[in-house]
Amino acid sequence: MILGEEEQFLPYNGEVLIFQLSKPKCVEGAADKTMNLCVRRMRFNRDTKTFVQKSSGVFSMHTSHLKNEIVCCSCTTDSRTGIILPCILMKKKKRNNVVKYLLLLLHSSNQFEQSFHFKLDYELKEDIRLFTGPSVLWRHANKLFYISSDTCTVQSAPIQLSSVVWTGEIENEGTVVLGTRTACLPDSEDEHELSTSDRAIWGSEFFGYALETQKMLTGTCFMPHAYSTVVTSVYVCKNKMLKKQLQISLVAITHKNQLIWFQDGLPKGVCELPYEKPCSVKTAVTSSNDLLFIVSFASGNICVVQRRDSLQVVSTWQKVKSVLVDDFIGSGSEQLLVLFKDDSNTDVLSAFKITDLGAVSYASGVNYKHDVPAAEGLQENGLLTIQALERRLQAGCTSVQELQRHLRLKKRVILESCRALVDLVEERTHILPSAKEEGLVSLWDDVENPPHSLSKETSLASKVPECLTEKLWQRVVDDNLVVGVKLTESFYLSLNDVSLSLVMDQDCSLISPIIECRNKIVKLNKAFSELTVPSCQIEPPPKKIKLDLHSKSNLKKEFPKRCSIVQPDGAKTVVAVTSLSPLLAFHRVCCVVLLHAKKQKYRNECLQESKNITVLCGKILLSLEDISNGKYSVKMLKDNSYCTGSAEDILAVLAVSFRFSFQIVSSDYTLTPVNSWLLGEMECTPFKECHDKVFCHKVGNVYGTVFNWTLKNPLEGVLTLYCRSLTVLFQCLHSLSRVLPPSCDVKLLRSGSRGALTEQLALALEKEMLTLRSLFFSKDRKAETSLTCGNEPGQKISDAPSASGLDSEGGVQQFRKKLQNEREESVRSMNQTMNGALYQEIALKLAETQLSSDMIVWRLSKA
């Protein structure tokens, strides 16, 4: 055979197919009217590290002295069987400028099949594509033409286009052609009035055209129209339809020597290419799941771009004849076969390189004979290691998915529990989701909604007929939402056990409805010098009775800094503070306010009952419009040397502020300058609602700071600051240091004043003693009852026997028996025991009271 034009290479099922035209040898003088299309199947031998011929085939064509050419070849799907087969487009040029085209299919038996043929009065030169059918598509005179094996007729698409950049299959659309065309300008704009930059953008646009449905697709779902003037080739890596929205990932090359990654129509990465005039791009997925982009250039150079965190060039080759992508070594993943130009050797596969830019690397011209076992073992070990790592990675991904499902289940349980809690507090019947909604299937016949379920749920709701709250309010301070509940004095509530919960009263399927917040218990009182945040329990009833016997003036004289005394006109407020920003994301939000407390009852100076209660205080509404209008803002204005802030405003400011107390002691001078400093330099005015505290109106960071100055004697006092940040605190202390006498000693009180803590400790110890007495009194009473039950009523053990009774032997025995019984009862009375439940109850109640005392002792040691 006499070889003809340059060969064509095509990868197919791990093999390399080489197509070439040749003329058979003929008898001298005979007319040569036959042309053969030859194919050779070459497979890589891993032992010899060379390509060997597996089989070959020939297809003969009648030429009639006309020129035959191979136009292109590709692997396409045969629509009759769904099998991917090699497809070759042949050209026969005839007289009168008529060109005949043949489309051939190559089967596994190396037999060629003519799928169809067609004739044209021009040659195919621009944007020729082979695709499913098999079918042929081309562009001529800015029009799109195509022919398939089903129709065998050339058809024209009703569109104008200037280039075809990609042809392939898209989900739910079939075969789609992606191209560029002259932009359709708006009617209101004139082409001549556009600037140069606008003309460059609006001069062309992307579009997609579905051949089967003849439907136009929006080009912006592939990439912005501004790229239509620079993109020369596109490869669609992934496409799918999600919620009737087409999602596409593709890579494009431009004549500005760039490779750009697009996702859902937006550029996500760009890489500068090392050579000029890129022609085409294809992809490969290696054994390590790396996505490689192989870019071919008009100069015969090749570069590989890798996509991980970013796009970067990882390898380049020059003087390349062709680059193919397939599984050439049979490892289950793709490799690159780079065929180099070699004029010195007639073998077309003499110079090559197989690589995946990782563990796989084979090259021609390398002597493997002396190191075949080691190289082969290293290659095999590398592949096995990669496969083992991939399996471990898949197992890890499976574990992560299981944990995510478990977390979603926990989240559903928490959300359902929150809804049940809200329904319980609002005394509504909570309806559990059905088994169908939860994706559950019953194993037996269940009766849905049994009759007794409603009554059972209703009985669970605790009834609290008494009114525990007087007022519910809310304020917005900076980025904080402050919610306060004013409590009544009809119950003796433990201040340690009172708290607020905010629950969003709306559908919160994506987030938890419970709002995280911090609680404070405060008491604002005009008669005393401190607004407190007490941590101790209220005093026992006997102490309160003794204090109430004194007059109001005597009470103030005896306890000038009392923080836990409950006055008849006093009122406690529970305050919850939470971040405002997350709530504003809902624009309008409604929250249910729940009060949690421990209600205690005393009778005969003993704790009779203590139980936890939950009370629905009401609902608060919050909207961005109300906040913008200042509806819930704190208003602190001057009015005749007083600050007009309401009690709620004061509590809101104090709740969001940090509290710091300093003991100031001067050995040589009085502390009069402190009061002058507050009223003068700091521009403070006292509150109308609470005269002992002053509000700073000075412009700057210190504005809004609250001060409380209490003099114990002319040489000693306590200054308490309520400030927004540590920066404000340091500014205030720096300003104060300039007016204090040099000999002053300033000490930070970390846990409050020692006097207040001492009084709290006295109350806690008294409560501990009363609790201990009441517990043991009840225990002695139970033990006495048990002893009485062992004797008959009215019987005395130690009755003296009569003299006549001791004369006989029987009387003596009876006396001995009574004496023995008396001794046994005496021993039992001295070694009393109790059951485990009673002991556990006594120990628990005693530990609760002792814990409060120990905490105050610790705070007193730190003061």
Salt bridges, closest charged atoms under 4 A:
GLU7 OE2 - LYS321 NZ 3.92
GLU15 OE1 - ARG41 NH1 3.21
GLU15 OE2 - ARG43 NH2 3.04
GLU15 OE2 - LYS54 NZ 2.97
GLU69 OE2 - LYS67 NZ 3.01
GLU69 OE1 - LYS91 NZ 3.05
ASP78 OD2 - ARG80 NH2 2.75
GLU113 OE2 - ARG80 NH1 2.97
GLU113 OE1 - HIS107 NE2 2.77
GLU123 OE1 - LYS91 NZ 3.04
GLU123 OE2 - LYS93 NZ 3.18
GLU126 OE1 - ARG139 NH1 3.51
ASP127 OD2 - ARG139 NE 2.69
GLU173 OE2 - LYS215 NZ 3.04
GLU191 OE2 - ARG199 NH1 3.66
GLU205 OE2 - ARG181 NE 3.12
ASP290 OD2 - ARG308 NH2 2.70
GLU376 OE1 - LYS49 NZ 3.61
GLU380 OE2 - ARG46 NH2 3.22
GLU416 OE1 - ARG419 NH1 3.56
GLU416 OE2 - HIS430 NE2 2.68
ASP423 OD1 - ARG428 NH2 2.65
ASP423 OD2 - HIS430 ND1 2.78
GLU426 OE1 - ARG428 NH2 3.11
GLU426 OE2 - LYS619 NZ 3.96
GLU427 OE1 - LYS463 NZ 3.57
GLU438 OE1 - ARG412 NE 3.62
GLU466 OE2 - LYS599 NZ 3.87
GLU470 OE1 - LYS486 NZ 3.68
ASP478 OD2 - ARG724 NH1 2.46
GLU489 OE2 - LYS572 NZ 3.76
ASP497 OD2 - LYS598 NZ 3.72
ASP505 OD2 - LYS619 NZ 2.73
ASP507 OD1 - ARG419 NH2 3.82
GLU530 OE2 - ARG659 NH2 2.59
ASP548 OD2 - LYS544 NZ 2.89
ASP569 OD2 - LYS552 NZ 3.97
GLU605 OE1 - ARG773 NH2 2.93
ASP639 OD2 - LYS688 NZ 3.57
GLU648 OE2 - LYS471 NZ 2.83
ASP649 OD1 - ARG475 NE 2.64
GLU681 OE2 - ARG738 NH2 3.06
ASP692 OD2 - LYS693 NZ 3.34
GLU759 OE1 - ARG562 NH2 3.66
GLU825 OE2 - ARG828 NH2 1.89
GLU841 OE2 - LYS845 NZ 3.12
